[in-house]
Amino acid sequence: MRTLDDRIGISRGELKRKQRAAARPLPAEERLLADKPEHRVKRDPADRLTEDNAWGFRLEVPEYAYNHGELYNLGIERGTLTAEERYIINHHIVQTIMMLEKLPYPRHLRDVPLIAGCHHETMDGRGYPRRLTGEQMPLTARMMAIADIFEALTASDRPYKRAKRLSEAVGIMGNMVKQGHIDPDLFRLFLEKGIYREYGRRFLQPEQLDEVDISDYLRGA
């Protein structure tokens, strides 16, 4: 039983959402966990991408900007992000492309927006933000995707995760090849030429430099 006014001591945004409904008289019965109307934050119409947008983005835009529902968040089946939170994270590449395409480039750099904008696309066309397939991406963009993933997995300056050892990073990327995420031929070249090892010697911590048996990945590539 709640005996205190739940509109005291909250932010203006929270208060505005609570005021959509009349205050309940006290004492009020409350569930320990619930999805309440005030948990759902409406999306600004300007934040919606139309299907015919000028950049060719094909992102699924959640109905709400945020959903703080307690049961909703506890019901996440995979990972720790809601659809709304994942959309916000994925949207960074949208902003990247929009900014890069506004800049002037010399002839030898004119593909920079396309190369940078494809590093979250996948070979099977299930990536973002344009859902391009491997055939639709230039070679440089597919190379960028591998470099971006490997750097993210092994980076030791991310406070939210532990840096992977070389063997762990290569193992994860090997599975990404099987799942149709990254180019199998480029991944094979990445291993055969020892690029992962050279990068490790130059930029990784000593404890990350373990032995990697690449034979299994080469047979499956």
Number of C-alpha atoms within 10 A of each C-alpha: 10 12 10 11 13 12 14 8 9 10 9 10 10 14 15 13 15 17 11 10 10 7 12 10 11 11 11 12 11 9 8 7 11 13 15 13 14 19 17 16 16 13 14 10 7 6 9 15 16 12 12 9 10 8 14 13 17 17 19 13 17 17 15 13 18 18 22 17 17 14 12 14 15 11 11 12 9 7 6 12 13 20 19 17 15 12 17 14 11 15 15 11 17 16 11 13 19 13 11 15 16 9 9 9 13 7 7 7 10 13 16 15 19 16 20 18 24 26 24 24 23 24 21 16 16 15 18 21 23 18 20 20 16 19 11 12 17 14 13 15 23 25 18 18 22 20 16 14 16 19 19 15 20 23 17 16 10 11 8 6 11 12 21 21 22 22 17 16 20 23 16 14 21 22 13 16 20 14 12 16 24 26 21 20 11 15 22 19 13 17 18 13 10 13 13 19 17 11 13 19 13 8 12 20 14 10 10 18 15 13 10 16 12 16 11 10 19 16 8 11 16
